[in-house]
Structure formats: C-alpha cells, structure tokens
Amino acid sequence: MPELPEVEVTRLSFASRIAGAQVLSVSMGKALRWPLMCEPKALVGRVVVGVRRRGKYLLIDFDRGLLLLHLGMSGSLMFATQLPQRGVHDHFDMQTTQGLLRLNDPRRFGAVVYADHEDAPVAHKLLGKLGCEPLSPNFDALKFYADLKRKKTAIKQVLLAGEVVVGVGNIYACEALFQAGIRPTLSAARISRPRAVKLHAAIREVLNRALEKGGSTLRDFSSAQGESGYFQLEAMVYGRAGQACRVCQSSIKLLRQGQRSSFYCPQCQKG
C-alpha cells in the first residue's frame, strides 16, 4: 500500500504542474471504493488552486470545492500532457488545460471523492479522525508519549491505526520500531518516556529518508512522473525475514499482527 512518503512523493511530482489548470472533462472507469459524490461533468470549468496532503489522502483544491484522492492498496497517479488510451485498470481521468491526471488502480481500493468544502460531512468522515502529521512542527514528542500511555494495544497496531500519528504505514512502522529498539508487540502504554522520544525521532527520520529515496516501490508504485522509489533497498527489517540483521547479524523474524506482517530483530528489539 502506498504510505505517507509515497503519497507525498506523488504530490510533489505533479502539484506545481497542475496548479492553475482548468478542468476540461472528467470520466470514470469501474466503481472505486467510494462514489465520486457528484456528477463528473459538475467538475468541468473548475480551476485547480493547489494540491495538499493529509495523511495518505491527496486533496486537490479547486476554486470551488475539492477532491479527496486515496491510492488504496495498489493505486498510482499519472499526470502528463499525453497518456495512452485508458486501460482496464484506469478508473479516473481528469483532463485539464495543463495535462491529464489519471488514477490507475488494479485492485480498486482507491478512491476519488468530491466535497463542497473541507468541513463537509464526507470530508469529515474521511479526515476527521486522523492523527498528527509526523513531519509537521505539531508532532510533539511529549504529547506523543502521553498519547501512547492511553493505548494498551501493541505499539505497531497503534502506529498503523493513525489516530495518534497519521501515515506511518506498515513498512515505516517496522523500520521506525527497529531504529528505536522497540519490539512491535510491546504495549504502547508500557513504553517509557525516553523510549517514546526515541521512537518519535525515529519516525521522523525514517519518513524523511524515505522521501529522499522517492518512497518504496515493492510492486507497482511510481510517482506521477512514472518514477520508482528506492527506500526498500536499504530497509533494515521490512521484507527481510530469515536474513541477517544489518546490525547484529541475528536472523530477522516475521510475525502476523492484525493481518499485517511485522518484521523485527529479536536482539536489537528485545522489548
């Protein structure tokens, strides 16, 4: 699934190029996770003011209203002056005066949803419970610690839930927990203040490093310019079950948590 770094890389790859564009046409393919919430032709004539990100959502602001885009499990956006004829996995095309924005999503877990404004019920439903942005100045280490103390579930699950901090998906949760020396099964409430501060720093460092590498391309992720990410090539634990730890040479372990794979080093992450 595209996580925060992949979504931000996608935003950066087309935001400046689409800003100021006027919508000429909108067409939909097969149904996505949620309906568009308006007739496609209602978007014609709107002008793109800018593109923001909130968690794993991209927000395309128009002069009137906005689109909320989610890449789901396998989605990717392309933006170019010319693209091939729409294929079977292309489910949203928005032709503008500056290029064509297209969502390709083989598994159709992604979404493109229109809202009249950010406080509209549909926008509040999708964005209202999202936690703090980990790369923003508002992501405070001591508040992070206080929030963790109220959670008795495993720290990996807390990070994935997105209510304390948003956008730290499976890959980067595994990597941040390794860097902080915390086992993914440890109850969040049992993490001491110094270790919470260390995890806070690890989350920011891992996400920033992933952004520098263009995100992670495990199967089919690419930016809106068609570029792959390379963070996965330097992952310390994710996807490395049975391989030697890059730090202590112990064998990387794999366990299942809430139907997700967790990778960790039993020596570097003892508790």
C-alpha positions in Angstrom: 0.0 0.0 0.0 1.3 3.5 -0.8 2.2 5.1 2.6 2.9 8.7 3.6 6.2 9.0 1.7 4.8 7.6 -1.5 1.7 9.9 -1.3 3.9 12.9 -0.6 6.3 11.9 -3.5 3.2 11.7 -5.7 2.0 15.1 -4.6 5.4 16.7 -5.2 5.6 15.2 -8.7 2.6 16.9 -10.1 1.3 19.7 -7.7 3.2 22.6 -9.3 2.4 21.4 -12.8 -1.4 21.2 -12.3 -1.8 24.3 -10.3 -3.8 26.9 -12.2 -5.2 24.3 -14.6 -8.9 24.4 -15.6 -10.8 21.1 -15.8 -11.9 20.3 -19.3 -13.5 16.9 -18.7 -13.8 14.1 -16.1 -14.5 10.4 -16.9 -14.8 7.4 -14.6 -14.0 3.7 -15.1 -15.2 0.9 -12.9 -16.5 1.8 -9.4 -13.9 2.5 -6.8 -14.1 2.1 -3.0 -16.4 5.1 -2.6 -18.5 7.1 -5.1 -17.4 10.4 -6.6 -20.3 12.1 -4.8 -21.1 14.3 -7.8 -21.7 14.1 -11.5 -18.3 14.1 -13.3 -19.5 16.9 -15.6 -20.0 19.1 -12.5 -16.2 19.5 -12.2 -15.8 20.9 -15.7 -14.7 24.5 -15.5 -13.2 24.3 -12.0 -9.7 25.7 -11.6 -7.1 23.8 -9.6 -5.8 26.1 -6.8 -3.3 23.6 -5.4 -2.6 20.1 -4.1 -2.2 19.2 -0.4 -1.7 16.0 1.6 -3.5 14.9 4.8 -2.2 11.5 6.0 -2.5 9.2 3.0 -5.0 11.4 1.2 -4.3 13.9 -1.5 -6.5 17.0 -1.5 -6.9 18.8 -4.8 -8.3 22.2 -4.1 -10.5 23.9 -6.7 -11.7 27.4 -6.8 -14.9 25.8 -5.6 -14.8 22.5 -3.7 -12.1 19.8 -3.5 -11.3 16.3 -4.5 -10.0 13.7 -1.9 -7.9 11.0 -3.5 -6.7 7.8 -1.8 -4.4 5.4 -3.6 -5.7 2.4 -1.8 -3.6 -0.8 -1.9 -2.2 -0.6 -5.4 -3.1 2.8 -6.9 -0.9 5.3 -8.6 -1.4 8.7 -10.3 0.0 9.8 -13.6 0.0 13.4 -14.9 1.2 14.2 -18.3 0.2 16.3 -21.4 -0.5 13.0 -23.2 -1.2 9.5 -21.9 -2.1 6.2 -23.7 -5.8 5.4 -24.2 -7.4 4.5 -20.9 -6.9 0.8 -19.9 -8.9 -1.6 -17.9 -7.2 -0.5 -14.6 -7.6 3.2 -15.2 -10.6 4.4 -13.2 -10.4 8.2 -13.1 -9.3 10.6 -15.8 -9.4 14.4 -15.3 -8.4 16.3 -18.4 -7.1 19.8 -17.7 -5.6 22.7 -19.7 -2.2 21.6 -18.4 -2.4 17.8 -18.7 -4.3 14.7 -17.9 -4.5 13.4 -14.4 -5.2 9.6 -14.2 -5.7 7.1 -11.4 -4.6 3.6 -12.1 -5.7 1.1 -9.5 -5.7 -2.6 -10.3 -7.3 -3.7 -7.0 -9.8 -0.7 -6.9 -9.4 0.0 -3.2 -8.5 3.6 -4.0 -11.0 6.5 -4.1 -11.7 9.8 -5.6 -14.4 11.8 -3.6 -15.7 15.3 -4.2 -16.6 17.6 -1.3 -18.0 21.1 -1.4 -15.6 22.1 1.4 -13.3 20.5 4.0 -15.9 20.6 6.7 -18.5 18.8 4.5 -19.8 15.5 6.1 -18.0 13.3 3.6 -14.6 15.1 4.1 -15.1 15.0 7.9 -15.8 11.2 7.7 -12.6 10.5 5.9 -10.3 13.1 7.5 -11.8 13.9 10.9 -10.2 11.1 13.0 -6.7 11.4 11.5 -3.9 11.9 14.0 -1.0 14.4 13.9 1.1 14.8 10.8 4.5 13.2 11.7 6.6 15.7 9.7 4.9 18.8 10.9 6.0 21.0 13.8 2.9 20.0 15.7 4.2 16.4 16.1 5.5 16.9 19.7 7.5 14.2 21.4 5.9 14.6 24.8 2.4 14.7 23.5 3.2 11.6 21.5 4.4 9.9 24.8 1.2 11.0 26.6 -1.0 9.6 23.8 0.8 6.3 23.8 0.2 6.0 27.6 -3.5 5.8 26.9 -3.2 2.9 24.4 -2.9 -0.6 25.8 -2.7 -2.3 22.4 0.6 -3.3 20.7 2.7 -0.3 19.6 2.8 -1.5 15.9 -1.1 -1.5 15.9 -1.2 1.9 17.4 1.1 3.3 14.7 -1.0 1.7 11.9 -4.3 2.9 13.3 -3.4 6.6 12.5 -5.2 8.2 15.5 -2.1 9.1 17.4 0.2 9.9 14.3 -1.0 9.6 10.8 0.6 8.0 7.7 3.1 5.6 9.4 2.1 2.5 7.5 3.5 -1.0 7.7 6.9 -0.5 6.1 7.9 2.6 8.0 6.4 1.4 11.3 8.6 -1.7 11.1 11.6 0.4 10.3 11.0 3.1 13.0 10.4 0.5 15.7 13.7 -1.2 14.7 15.6 2.1 14.9 14.1 2.8 18.3 14.8 -0.7 19.6 11.2 -1.5 20.4 9.5 -4.8 19.6 6.3 -4.4 17.6 4.3 -6.5 20.1 5.1 -4.2 23.1 2.0 -2.5 24.6 2.1 1.2 23.8 1.3 2.1 27.4 4.4 0.3 28.6 6.8 2.5 26.5 8.9 4.8 28.8 9.2 8.5 28.1 12.8 8.2 26.9 11.9 5.4 24.5 8.9 7.2 23.3 11.1 10.2 22.5 13.5 7.9 20.6 10.6 6.4 18.6 9.3 9.9 17.9 12.7 10.8 16.4 12.9 7.5 14.5 9.5 8.0 12.9 10.5 11.4 11.6 14.0 10.2 10.4 12.7 7.1 8.6 9.9 9.1 6.8 12.3 11.8 5.8 14.8 9.3 4.5 12.0 7.5 2.5 11.1 10.9 1.0 14.7 11.4 -0.1 14.6 8.0 -1.8 11.4 8.6 -3.6 9.4 6.2 -1.4 9.3 2.4 -1.7 8.4 0.5 -4.8 7.5 -3.0 -3.8 5.2 -3.9 -6.7 3.9 -1.1 -8.8 4.2 2.2 -7.1 5.5 5.1 -9.1 5.2 8.9 -8.9 3.0 10.9 -11.2 6.0 11.2 -13.5 6.4 7.4 -13.6 9.5 7.3 -11.3 10.0 4.4 -8.9 11.2 4.7 -5.2 14.3 3.1 -3.7 13.9 3.1 0.0 13.1 -0.6 0.1 16.7 -1.3 -1.0 18.0 0.0 2.4 15.3 -1.3 4.7 16.8 -2.7 7.9 14.0 -5.3 8.7 11.0 -4.9 6.4 10.8 -7.8 3.9 14.0 -9.4 5.3 12.6 -12.4 7.2 15.3 -15.0 7.7 18.1 -12.7 6.6 20.8 -11.5 8.8 20.3 -8.2 10.8 22.4 -5.5 9.3 23.5 -4.5 12.8 23.9 -7.7 14.9 23.7 -10.5 12.3 20.7 -12.2 14.1 18.0 -13.6 11.9 15.2 -11.2 11.2 11.8 -12.6 12.4 8.4 -12.3 10.9 5.1 -12.3 12.8 1.5 -11.5 12.0 -0.3 -8.6 13.7 -3.9 -7.8 12.7 -3.4 -9.5 9.3 -0.3 -7.5 8.6 3.3 -8.7 8.5 5.7 -7.4 11.2 9.4 -7.7 10.8 11.8 -7.3 13.7 15.2 -8.3 15.1 14.9 -10.3 18.3 18.3 -9.0 19.6 18.1 -5.3 18.6 14.4 -5.1 19.6 14.3 -7.0 22.9 11.3 -5.3 24.4 
